[in-house]
Amino acid sequence: MTGAVPAAASAAPAAPGNATLLSAQPDPAPDPTPPVDPGAPPPTEPPAEPPAEPGPETDPAEPEKEGDEKPEDDGPPEAYDFKAHEGVALDAAAVEAFSPIAKDLKLSQAQAQRLVDVYAGLQAQQAEAQAEQVKAWAKAVVADKEIGGAKWAENRAVIARARDQFASPGLVQLMEQTGLGSHPEVIKLFVRVGKAISDDGHVIGGNPGPDPRSADSFYARMSR
């Protein structure tokens, strides 16, 4: 879609005598002065009203009545009942730790709830920022020149092989909870590990032979 066309170029020219309301000139206002009849008697003025009697003076600084005062928040309740906004889950451990502190500070239910709302809002912002970071990591992996692009479909199988062979369920759960399972460096590590093992689970590489520091190698050299 192209940019907006200026009104002077897009609007058709108005026909003469048919101007828009915006550009039309208003009609001259009628003269409100009625015509004067030279034979009519002069108008009479109505009698002036007596001045109003002054009422009782009021003091602007008069204090408000007791019924007009706003009730203050009550003191701390026996037990706080915190509510979470829709779509937000409160941290039970944090709420349990905060409740005695709020009671020591003599916070009312409303005052403590406001603090809980602030904390829950910050937690939601952090979770949203973390989710965006994980999405950015995943996007960078798929576009990576070394393991992504046309190689990504093949490397996904390589990653799964390394994960199933070496990663414990606890490690996989940790990667999922923290989002590190999408970090480019973690994914590249699993690709290298997956390519270092064969399909049957053995490490690919040459046979290094016996360790020269072992006892068998020492006695073999002594018997020569």
BAFI-3210 file (N, C-alpha, C; in Angstrom, 3 decimals, decimal comma, padded with zeros to 6 digits):
// residues 224
n [1|2|3|4|5|6|7|8|9|10|11|12|13|14|15|16|17|18|19|20|21|22|23|24|25|26|27|28|29|30|31|32|33|34|35|36|37|38|39|40|41|42|43|44|45|46|47|48|49|50|51|52|53|54|55|56|57|58|59|60|61|62|63|64|65|66|67|68|69|70|71|72|73|74|75|76|77|78|79|80|81|82|83|84|85|86|87|88|89|90|91|92|93|94|95|96|97|98|99|100|101|102|103|104|105|106|107|108|109|110|111|112|113|114|115|116|117|118|119|120|121|122|123|124|125|126|127|128|129|130|131|132|133|134|135|136|137|138|139|140|141|142|143|144|145|146|147|148|149|150|151|152|153|154|155|156|157|158|159|160|161|162|163|164|165|166|167|168|169|170|171|172|173|174|175|176|177|178|179|180|181|182|183|184|185|186|187|188|189|190|191|192|193|194|195|196|197|198|199|200|201|202|203|204|205|206|207|208|209|210|211|212|213|214|215|216|217|218|219|220|221|222|223|224]
n.u [000,848|000,635|001,890|-000,072|-001,996|-001,659|-004,245|-004,777|-004,042|-005,515|-008,223|-011,134|-011,656|-013,816|-017,060|-018,014|-019,716|-020,507|-019,141|-017,296|-018,333|-016,274|-014,796|-016,722|-018,135|-019,640|-023,119|-024,155|-024,859|-028,179|-029,542|-029,976|-031,399|-034,570|-036,853|-037,488|-040,441|-041,623|-043,947|-044,491|-044,780|-042,169|-040,143|-040,728|-038,841|-038,430|-039,287|-036,654|-035,207|-035,181|-032,135|-030,590|-030,789|-027,980|-026,673|-025,956|-022,567|-019,957|-017,270|-014,447|-012,398|-013,480|-013,509|-013,999|-016,936|-017,361|-018,648|-017,933|-015,316|-012,883|-012,741|-009,968|-007,537|-007,903|-006,167|-003,605|-004,805|-005,991|-005,110|-003,595|-005,167|-004,314|-004,897|-004,596|-004,065|-005,848|-004,465|-002,019|000,156|000,701|003,711|003,958|005,802|007,078|004,931|004,305|006,599|006,428|004,137|004,394|006,158|004,675|002,748|004,263|004,912|002,500|000,665|-002,321|-004,859|-005,410|-003,178|-001,042|-001,809|-001,438|001,344|001,920|000,771|002,480|004,863|004,065|003,581|006,178|007,380|005,945|006,768|009,496|009,314|008,164|010,174|012,209|011,061|011,023|013,755|014,516|013,172|014,597|017,132|016,560|015,839|018,273|019,809|018,616|019,184|021,907|025,093|026,776|025,414|022,768|020,211|020,198|021,297|019,975|017,807|019,064|020,849|019,165|018,435|020,945|021,392|019,372|020,273|022,644|021,579|019,860|021,763|023,613|022,541|020,946|017,594|017,174|018,945|017,878|015,404|016,247|017,360|015,057|013,506|015,038|015,408|017,792|018,067|017,748|019,841|022,416|025,152|024,910|023,406|025,181|027,178|025,885|025,509|028,161|028,849|026,995|027,827|030,212|029,708|028,779|026,023|025,410|026,058|028,716|031,832|033,231|036,407|040,032|041,873|043,519|045,390|047,252|047,612|050,534|051,427|050,595|050,917|051,288|052,362|054,756|056,200|056,349|058,060|060,354|061,075|062,106]
n.v [-001,177|002,134|005,370|007,976|010,003|013,420|015,725|017,716|016,567|014,221|014,752|015,523|018,462|020,934|021,782|024,968|027,174|025,119|024,584|022,933|022,351|023,108|025,039|026,852|030,111|031,694|032,756|036,245|037,472|038,107|041,418|042,129|044,298|045,603|047,288|050,800|052,372|055,467|056,575|055,194|054,893|055,757|053,117|051,675|051,308|048,433|048,269|048,636|045,889|045,250|045,261|042,135|040,589|040,165|036,906|034,389|034,411|032,259|030,335|029,687|028,144|026,344|023,369|020,000|018,047|015,248|013,158|013,510|012,729|010,545|007,098|005,543|002,991|-000,216|-001,944|-004,548|-007,697|-010,817|-012,922|-012,641|-012,374|-012,745|-011,732|-012,735|-011,279|-011,882|-014,457|-014,341|-015,922|-016,247|-016,369|-018,817|-019,344|-016,870|-015,257|-016,417|-015,794|-013,048|-012,327|-012,361|-010,216|-008,082|-007,986|-007,277|-004,698|-003,579|-003,417|-002,894|-005,001|-003,992|-002,321|-004,160|-005,795|-004,106|-003,970|-006,623|-006,771|-005,105|-006,574|-008,934|-007,887|-007,128|-009,651|-010,803|-009,195|-009,857|-012,569|-012,365|-010,992|-012,918|-014,960|-013,733|-013,520|-016,224|-016,894|-015,302|-016,498|-019,056|-018,324|-017,316|-019,637|-021,248|-019,690|-019,781|-019,960|-022,124|-024,358|-024,058|-023,046|-024,706|-026,940|-027,438|-029,256|-031,764|-031,523|-031,417|-034,058|-034,976|-033,581|-034,652|-037,285|-036,994|-035,866|-037,927|-039,845|-038,819|-036,804|-036,364|-036,855|-034,864|-032,850|-032,159|-031,169|-028,936|-027,405|-026,810|-025,360|-023,072|-022,073|-022,348|-024,421|-023,542|-021,916|-020,696|-021,553|-023,817|-025,500|-025,826|-027,233|-029,697|-030,524|-030,968|-033,026|-034,959|-035,499|-036,690|-039,234|-042,514|-044,068|-046,315|-045,573|-045,495|-043,798|-041,969|-042,306|-042,758|-045,688|-045,252|-046,946|-048,686|-047,070|-045,264|-044,803|-046,886|-049,939|-052,271|-051,310|-050,307|-052,627|-053,921|-052,325|-052,637|-055,282|-055,387]
n.w [000,000|-000,924|000,127|001,722|-000,447|-001,213|-000,342|-002,199|-004,580|-004,802|-004,451|-006,325|-008,347|-007,040|-008,217|-009,658|-007,457|-005,804|-003,335|-000,702|002,755|004,368|002,985|002,255|002,420|005,210|005,429|005,578|008,829|010,118|010,829|014,150|015,202|015,586|013,299|013,798|014,919|014,196|015,370|017,713|021,331|023,689|025,071|028,291|031,287|033,405|036,939|039,321|041,094|044,623|046,560|047,402|050,592|052,725|053,278|055,781|056,723|055,633|056,767|054,918|055,845|057,527|059,403|058,145|058,668|060,892|059,636|056,996|056,719|055,291|055,748|057,305|056,389|057,832|060,518|060,531|059,316|060,774|059,197|056,082|052,932|049,942|046,592|043,199|039,994|036,923|034,992|036,242|038,451|041,856|043,754|045,987|048,056|048,315|049,098|051,556|052,981|052,992|054,406|057,377|057,598|056,592|058,581|060,813|060,067|060,361|058,248|056,451|054,928|052,379|051,905|051,995|049,890|047,720|047,583|046,985|044,467|043,027|043,160|041,827|039,311|038,503|038,421|036,320|034,193|034,081|033,396|030,877|029,496|029,626|028,100|025,585|025,179|024,955|022,610|020,828|020,991|019,880|017,296|016,386|016,375|014,378|012,172|012,094|010,528|010,776|011,943|011,316|008,955|005,856|006,998|009,320|009,622|009,498|011,655|013,829|014,324|015,042|017,417|019,014|019,238|020,726|023,048|024,013|024,520|026,413|028,109|031,194|032,574|034,485|033,677|031,184|032,017|033,477|031,431|030,003|031,855|032,371|029,858|028,586|026,870|024,320|023,822|021,724|022,083|023,704|022,056|019,917|021,225|021,734|019,115|018,279|020,025|019,250|016,642|017,177|017,995|016,872|015,069|016,600|019,130|019,903|020,439|017,844|016,309|016,161|017,316|020,230|021,397|024,050|027,238|027,671|030,206|031,761|033,785|032,289|029,900|030,856|031,759|029,341|027,900|029,418|028,978|026,473]
ca.u [000,000|001,468|001,624|-001,274|-001,890|-002,093|-005,630|-004,851|-003,848|-006,447|-009,612|-011,563|-011,973|-015,223|-017,718|-018,288|-020,965|-020,800|-017,975|-017,498|-018,665|-015,063|-014,341|-017,824|-018,213|-020,942|-024,026|-024,101|-025,823|-029,236|-029,446|-030,915|-032,104|-035,857|-037,092|-038,054|-041,663|-041,527|-045,132|-044,660|-044,296|-040,851|-040,245|-040,580|-037,935|-039,062|-038,761|-035,451|-035,433|-034,409|-030,920|-030,789|-030,214|-026,796|-026,897|-024,937|-021,224|-019,370|-015,821|-013,887|-011,449|-014,193|-013,134|-015,039|-017,627|-016,854|-019,251|-017,320|-013,961|-012,723|-012,226|-008,616|-007,414|-007,822|-004,873|-003,335|-005,800|-005,475|-004,378|-003,738|-005,765|-003,859|-005,522|-003,766|-004,780|-006,092|-003,291|-000,805|000,216|001,534|004,737|003,480|006,890|007,297|003,795|004,442|007,672|006,070|003,006|004,796|006,790|003,587|002,083|005,147|004,810|001,120|000,020|-003,668|-005,016|-005,307|-001,802|-000,212|-002,191|-000,801|002,742|001,914|000,484|003,703|005,790|003,568|003,798|007,593|007,635|005,381|007,645|010,715|008,988|007,962|011,491|012,911|010,468|011,496|015,168|014,586|012,776|015,714|018,165|016,131|015,913|019,686|020,298|018,103|019,835|023,365|025,735|027,466|024,518|021,411|019,944|019,912|021,820|019,268|016,998|019,980|021,438|018,173|018,591|022,232|021,192|018,554|021,099|023,536|020,774|019,408|022,910|024,415|021,844|020,023|016,304|017,298|019,591|016,913|014,418|016,892|017,470|013,734|013,037|015,825|015,470|019,125|018,008|017,752|021,019|023,245|026,351|024,492|022,995|026,390|027,863|025,200|025,779|029,507|028,819|026,241|028,627|031,361|029,297|028,171|024,616|025,252|026,380|030,149|032,548|033,958|037,789|041,022|042,221|044,759|046,322|047,352|048,159|051,964|051,733|050,080|051,930|051,580|053,270|056,061|056,916|056,630|059,257|061,511|061,443|062,673]
ca.v [000,000|003,313|006,391|008,753|010,992|014,711|016,014|018,548|015,749|013,117|015,193|016,114|019,885|021,203|022,554|026,345|027,345|023,923|024,430|022,117|023,119|023,653|026,233|027,773|031,296|031,771|033,838|037,361|037,344|039,135|042,534|041,851|045,518|045,732|048,652|051,761|053,034|056,833|056,950|054,377|055,557|055,256|051,959|051,952|050,385|047,773|048,788|047,961|044,978|045,643|044,424|040,944|040,682|039,281|035,664|034,114|034,211|030,932|030,352|028,666|027,277|025,555|021,954|019,092|017,316|013,891|012,255|013,711|012,201|009,232|006,116|005,056|001,539|-000,895|-002,506|-005,846|-008,728|-012,031|-013,628|-011,953|-013,141|-012,042|-012,118|-012,565|-010,855|-012,955|-014,817|-014,188|-016,857|-015,744|-017,251|-019,187|-019,186|-015,436|-014,749|-016,916|-015,050|-011,631|-012,112|-011,889|-008,890|-007,116|-007,865|-006,503|-003,306|-003,177|-003,085|-003,403|-005,922|-003,231|-001,875|-005,319|-006,271|-003,242|-004,397|-007,910|-006,494|-004,582|-007,696|-009,825|-007,224|-007,241|-011,038|-011,025|-008,526|-010,650|-013,782|-011,996|-010,686|-014,184|-015,667|-013,083|-013,868|-017,598|-016,862|-014,736|-017,536|-020,080|-017,743|-017,228|-020,989|-021,693|-018,905|-019,872|-020,475|-023,383|-025,481|-023,748|-022,979|-025,991|-028,020|-027,532|-030,479|-032,870|-031,326|-031,701|-035,471|-035,114|-033,076|-035,626|-038,442|-036,639|-035,687|-039,216|-040,648|-038,280|-035,880|-036,977|-036,153|-033,645|-031,823|-031,725|-030,340|-027,668|-026,652|-026,327|-024,363|-021,846|-021,625|-022,555|-025,429|-022,868|-021,050|-021,135|-022,284|-025,130|-026,292|-026,173|-028,290|-030,967|-030,913|-031,536|-034,319|-035,898|-035,891|-037,463|-040,607|-043,191|-044,402|-047,340|-045,024|-045,516|-042,588|-042,121|-041,849|-043,814|-046,426|-044,641|-047,939|-048,690|-045,879|-045,497|-044,686|-048,032|-050,914|-053,203|-050,663|-050,176|-053,898|-054,280|-051,596|-053,169|-056,622|-055,293]
ca.w [000,000|-001,021|001,115|001,524|-001,511|-000,707|-000,681|-003,391|-005,771|-004,874|-004,461|-007,583|-008,166|-006,781|-009,267|-009,233|-006,739|-005,016|-002,485|000,493|003,946|004,959|002,281|001,956|003,257|005,896|005,036|006,548|009,924|010,038|011,762|015,247|015,636|014,881|012,757|014,751|014,476|014,743|016,132|018,916|022,553|024,133|025,966|029,723|031,969|034,563|038,220|039,824|042,204|045,822|046,761|048,220|051,932|052,865|054,004|056,823|056,199|055,850|056,898|054,015|056,544|058,524|059,270|057,685|059,713|061,091|058,652|055,688|056,691|054,666|056,720|057,055|056,301|059,116|060,833|059,901|059,621|061,405|058,139|054,801|051,835|048,745|045,342|042,007|038,805|035,961|034,210|037,055|039,570|042,933|044,286|047,325|049,024|048,545|049,863|052,923|053,639|053,092|055,317|058,713|057,498|056,471|059,882|061,680|059,638|060,615|056,978|056,290|053,806|051,128|051,727|051,655|048,561|046,720|047,442|046,289|043,062|042,410|043,018|040,776|038,024|038,153|038,051|034,987|033,229|033,948|032,654|029,472|028,929|029,459|026,956|024,368|025,012|024,467|021,197|020,068|020,898|018,925|015,952|016,020|016,090|013,077|011,130|012,226|009,315|011,060|012,226|010,900|007,528|005,215|007,836|010,576|009,687|009,824|012,974|014,863|014,656|015,727|018,774|019,749|019,538|021,829|024,253|024,521|024,924|027,502|029,002|032,140|032,622|035,275|032,868|030,178|032,700|033,789|030,181|029,628|032,815|032,248|028,478|028,019|025,823|023,024|023,712|020,600|022,483|024,194|020,896|019,168|021,971|021,490|017,729|018,222|020,706|018,425|015,486|017,639|018,278|015,741|015,253|017,623|020,441|020,201|020,060|016,586|016,420|016,039|018,518|020,726|021,923|025,517|027,873|027,931|031,627|032,491|034,215|031,186|028,963|031,487|031,716|027,938|027,468|030,144|028,468|025,122]
c.u [000,879|001,081|000,408|-001,035|-002,353|-003,482|-005,738|-004,716|-004,905|-007,882|-009,935|-011,918|-013,456|-015,796|-018,006|-019,653|-021,350|-019,622|-018,315|-017,831|-017,434|-014,669|-015,457|-017,810|-019,575|-021,773|-023,932|-025,197|-026,878|-029,048|-030,444|-031,736|-033,433|-036,032|-037,811|-039,290|-041,653|-042,747|-045,322|-044,143|-042,952|-041,022|-039,999|-039,677|-038,647|-038,483|-037,588|-035,799|-034,619|-033,195|-031,200|-030,107|-029,020|-027,127|-025,828|-023,587|-020,722|-017,862|-015,239|-012,940|-012,128|-013,857|-014,323|-015,675|-017,102|-017,430|-018,629|-015,925|-013,941|-012,164|-010,839|-008,611|-007,303|-006,411|-004,680|-004,398|-005,153|-004,640|-004,640|-004,314|-005,445|-004,528|-004,556|-004,639|-004,926|-004,845|-001,986|-000,896|001,165|002,531|004,367|004,564|007,135|006,167|003,899|005,529|007,288|005,006|003,448|005,467|005,716|002,883|002,950|005,098|003,414|000,422|-001,383|-003,719|-004,835|-003,872|-000,893|-000,543|-001,560|000,658|002,839|001,648|001,717|004,700|005,358|003,755|005,240|007,943|007,115|006,242|008,924|010,455|008,797|009,290|012,300|012,377|010,933|012,960|015,330|014,185|013,900|016,850|017,797|016,212|017,357|020,255|019,862|018,787|021,356|023,975|026,377|026,506|023,092|021,239|019,548|020,384|020,959|018,457|017,871|020,519|020,434|018,245|019,896|022,100|020,403|019,371|022,035|022,760|020,357|020,564|023,553|023,632|020,876|018,673|016,366|017,934|018,632|015,863|014,992|017,004|016,124|013,274|013,761|015,846|016,816|019,141|017,930|018,962|021,928|024,463|026,014|024,122|024,218|027,169|027,205|025,388|027,156|029,553|028,093|027,018|029,839|031,003|028,622|026,720|024,400|025,706|027,838|030,792|033,355|035,363|038,727|041,288|043,525|045,751|046,397|047,979|049,627|052,330|051,272|051,210|052,285|052,539|054,662|056,843|057,203|057,881|060,507|061,960|062,040|064,176]
c.v [001,220|004,318|007,203|009,812|012,310|015,028|016,831|017,728|014,689|013,566|015,830|017,568|020,084|022,062|023,948|026,421|026,164|023,605|023,549|023,002|023,757|024,968|027,226|028,941|031,363|032,935|034,974|037,223|038,419|040,177|042,309|043,070|045,627|047,147|049,521|052,412|054,444|057,210|056,172|055,113|054,982|054,092|052,359|050,893|049,733|048,309|047,956|047,091|045,419|044,744|043,270|041,112|039,730|038,070|035,456|033,809|032,811|031,058|029,287|027,707|026,414|024,077|021,113|018,387|015,882|012,925|012,370|013,116|010,806|008,243|005,640|003,529|000,943|-001,428|-003,860|-006,865|-009,907|-012,837|-012,905|-012,910|-012,410|-012,625|-011,854|-012,123|-012,027|-013,201|-014,703|-015,149|-016,301|-016,811|-017,572|-018,993|-017,716|-014,830|-015,179|-016,161|-013,590|-011,374|-011,678|-010,523|-007,820|-006,913|-007,080|-005,013|-002,743|-002,704|-003,675|-004,368|-005,187|-002,788|-003,029|-005,843|-005,422|-003,633|-005,732|-007,705|-005,971|-005,707|-008,634|-009,201|-007,299|-008,662|-011,332|-010,374|-009,324|-011,925|-013,484|-011,690|-011,963|-014,961|-015,056|-013,410|-015,279|-017,664|-016,316|-015,741|-018,584|-019,571|-017,650|-018,597|-021,430|-020,946|-019,007|-020,520|-021,841|-024,552|-025,255|-023,747|-024,327|-027,175|-028,281|-028,817|-031,678|-032,738|-031,543|-033,168|-035,718|-034,670|-034,083|-036,854|-038,161|-036,464|-037,020|-040,054|-040,136|-037,414|-036,633|-036,245|-034,870|-032,513|-031,285|-030,813|-028,972|-026,792|-026,066|-025,211|-023,032|-021,282|-021,829|-023,648|-024,841|-021,956|-021,564|-021,950|-023,674|-026,034|-026,716|-027,278|-029,646|-031,428|-031,557|-032,905|-035,350|-036,368|-036,725|-038,895|-041,190|-043,511|-045,448|-046,877|-045,029|-044,220|-042,859|-041,554|-043,019|-044,494|-045,874|-045,648|-047,852|-047,405|-046,120|-045,390|-045,900|-048,998|-051,878|-052,578|-050,527|-051,502|-054,335|-053,566|-052,179|-054,516|-056,539|-055,374]
c.w [000,000|000,010|000,771|000,473|-000,963|-001,174|-001,939|-004,642|-005,907|-004,977|-005,797|-007,358|-007,997|-007,889|-008,774|-008,569|-005,882|-004,113|-001,289|001,675|004,563|004,320|001,987|002,921|003,925|005,378|006,041|007,592|009,814|011,121|012,883|015,671|014,889|014,339|013,777|014,141|015,048|015,576|017,404|020,129|022,974|025,096|027,412|030,351|033,145|035,858|038,717|041,018|043,411|045,990|047,707|049,558|052,051|053,713|055,057|056,185|056,562|055,882|055,987|054,707|057,588|058,357|058,843|058,875|059,784|060,064|057,286|055,607|056,083|055,686|056,332|056,993|057,692|059,333|060,174|060,274|060,347|060,420|056,828|053,752|050,535|047,504|044,196|040,849|037,841|035,108|034,964|038,232|040,622|043,382|045,733|048,373|049,338|049,363|051,322|053,681|053,859|054,160|056,714|058,684|057,406|057,798|060,856|061,338|059,830|059,338|056,958|055,116|052,476|050,865|051,333|050,270|047,469|046,504|046,703|044,801|042,342|042,167|041,888|039,401|037,570|037,721|036,648|033,910|033,008|033,150|031,171|028,786|028,701|028,274|025,633|024,105|024,461|022,998|020,331|019,926|019,842|017,491|015,474|015,676|014,707|011,939|011,168|010,979|009,539|011,217|011,733|009,395|006,956|006,046|009,075|010,691|010,067|011,242|014,100|015,290|015,402|017,180|019,608|020,125|020,711|023,128|024,862|025,055|026,206|028,494|029,907|032,088|033,429|034,495|031,815|030,814|033,041|032,547|029,762|030,560|032,664|030,840|027,828|026,961|024,427|022,851|022,596|021,012|023,004|023,021|020,086|019,890|021,711|020,055|017,625|018,892|019,852|017,211|015,893|017,989|017,046|016,047|016,344|019,000|020,789|019,714|018,803|016,765|016,314|017,365|019,071|021,253|023,432|026,031|028,184|029,401|032,431|032,845|033,098|030,203|029,560|031,413|030,297|027,455|028,177|029,572|027,086|025,179]
res [m|t|g|a|v|p|a|a|a|s|a|a|p|a|a|p|g|n|a|t|l|l|s|a|q|p|d|p|a|p|d|p|t|p|p|v|d|p|g|a|p|p|p|t|e|p|p|a|e|p|p|a|e|p|g|p|e|t|d|p|a|e|p|e|k|e|g|d|e|k|p|e|d|d|g|p|p|e|a|y|d|f|k|a|h|e|g|v|a|l|d|a|a|a|v|e|a|f|s|p|i|a|k|d|l|k|l|s|q|a|q|a|q|r|l|v|d|v|y|a|g|l|q|a|q|q|a|e|a|q|a|e|q|v|k|a|w|a|k|a|v|v|a|d|k|e|i|g|g|a|k|w|a|e|n|r|a|v|i|a|r|a|r|d|q|f|a|s|p|g|l|v|q|l|m|e|q|t|g|l|g|s|h|p|e|v|i|k|l|f|v|r|v|g|k|a|i|s|d|d|g|h|v|i|g|g|n|p|g|p|d|p|r|s|a|d|s|f|y|a|r|m|s|r]
***
